[in-house]
């Protein structure tokens, strides 16, 4: 089941499925670009969008307290009495010609980490994708694993890749 969230400041509302279909049509018509950051797939663009001041899209995502609590709640004990959890989420969003991200749609939920993904990208400033040197609005598919590994009641290594 696909679940969507649309980002408006700190409030998140669902994106309508018909709006998402419009994005796909615009990609087919060449009106917007497409970039899958995991598969490195480009459509209608020469250069993918990049986050200003960061090496990768993953560098933008900051773990929030609600996300950390969600991961801790879903952790499993290993044989060594360590706590381990790994959740993978996937989100798509538009980056406009001015480098602003909006219209978030969640392809795979990671519970309370969903808002972490959307808010991190909403607050980031992007260098827009380009075609022939001109900025092009682009739909981005972004996947990320949230990993939590540590001793029980002590989350030692928080990694977000």
SULCORUR-V659755 format. One record per residue. N is the residue number from 1. PSI is psi in whole degrees, -180 to 180 (* if undefined). OMEGA is omega in radians with two decimals (* if undefined). Layout:
# SULCORUR-V659755
N/PSI/OMEGA ; N/PSI/OMEGA
This chain:
# SULCORUR-V659755
1/132/3.12 ; 2/136/3.13 ; 3/141/-3.12 ; 4/150/3.01 ; 5/137/3.06 ; 6/136/-3.02 ; 7/124/3.03 ; 8/103/-3.05 ; 9/-124/-3.13 ; 10/-1/-3.11 ; 11/140/-3.09 ; 12/127/3.11 ; 13/161/-3.13 ; 14/137/3.00 ; 15/139/3.13 ; 16/142/-3.10 ; 17/-36/-3.12 ; 18/-31/3.08 ; 19/-40/3.12 ; 20/-39/3.08 ; 21/-35/3.10 ; 22/-37/3.11 ; 23/-45/-3.13 ; 24/-40/3.11 ; 25/-40/3.14 ; 26/-33/3.06 ; 27/-47/3.13 ; 28/-34/-3.14 ; 29/-7/-3.14 ; 30/13/-3.11 ; 31/-26/3.04 ; 32/158/3.12 ; 33/174/3.09 ; 34/139/3.09 ; 35/122/3.01 ; 36/110/-3.02 ; 37/-27/-3.14 ; 38/-46/-3.09 ; 39/-9/-3.12 ; 40/42/3.13 ; 41/131/3.09 ; 42/143/3.01 ; 43/131/3.08 ; 44/11/3.14 ; 45/154/3.08 ; 46/-38/-3.11 ; 47/132/3.11 ; 48/162/3.04 ; 49/150/3.09 ; 50/152/3.09 ; 51/129/3.13 ; 52/130/3.06 ; 53/3/-3.13 ; 54/152/3.12 ; 55/-41/-3.09 ; 56/168/3.06 ; 57/-34/-3.13 ; 58/-30/-3.11 ; 59/-18/-3.10 ; 60/-30/-2.98 ; 61/122/3.09 ; 62/135/3.12 ; 63/127/3.11 ; 64/165/3.13 ; 65/-46/3.10 ; 66/-37/3.11 ; 67/-46/3.12 ; 68/-42/3.11 ; 69/-40/3.10 ; 70/-47/3.13 ; 71/-43/3.13 ; 72/-40/-3.13 ; 73/-32/-3.09 ; 74/13/-3.13 ; 75/153/3.10 ; 76/145/3.08 ; 77/135/3.05 ; 78/176/3.14 ; 79/-28/-3.13 ; 80/14/-3.12 ; 81/26/3.06 ; 82/153/3.09 ; 83/133/-3.12 ; 84/134/3.04 ; 85/143/3.06 ; 86/118/3.12 ; 87/139/-3.13 ; 88/128/3.11 ; 89/160/3.08 ; 90/131/-3.08 ; 91/149/2.99 ; 92/149/-3.13 ; 93/162/3.13 ; 94/139/2.96 ; 95/121/-3.08 ; 96/-178/-3.11 ; 97/-22/-3.12 ; 98/-2/3.10 ; 99/22/3.12 ; 100/135/3.12 ; 101/142/3.13 ; 102/-178/3.04 ; 103/62/-3.10 ; 104/138/3.09 ; 105/126/-3.08 ; 106/120/3.12 ; 107/-33/3.07 ; 108/118/-3.06 ; 109/147/2.99 ; 110/49/3.08 ; 111/-128/-3.08 ; 112/-4/3.06 ; 113/-11/3.13 ; 114/-49/-3.13 ; 115/-32/3.09 ; 116/-46/3.12 ; 117/-52/-3.08 ; 118/-47/-3.09 ; 119/-39/3.12 ; 120/-44/-3.13 ; 121/-34/3.11 ; 122/-38/-3.09 ; 123/-13/-3.13 ; 124/155/3.02 ; 125/127/-3.09 ; 126/152/2.84 ; 127/117/-3.03 ; 128/157/3.00 ; 129/160/3.14 ; 130/154/3.01 ; 131/125/-3.07 ; 132/37/3.10 ; 133/-3/-3.13 ; 134/142/3.13 ; 135/144/-3.12 ; 136/126/3.03 ; 137/141/-3.00 ; 138/138/3.02 ; 139/127/-3.13 ; 140/134/2.92 ; 141/126/-3.10 ; 142/127/3.08 ; 143/145/3.14 ; 144/138/3.03 ; 145/135/3.03 ; 146/116/-3.10 ; 147/136/3.09 ; 148/120/-3.13 ; 149/134/3.11 ; 150/-180/3.08 ; 151/154/-3.13 ; 152/134/-3.14 ; 153/7/3.05 ; 154/97/3.12 ; 155/98/-3.02 ; 156/-54/-3.02 ; 157/107/3.08 ; 158/118/3.13 ; 159/146/3.11 ; 160/77/3.03 ; 161/*/*
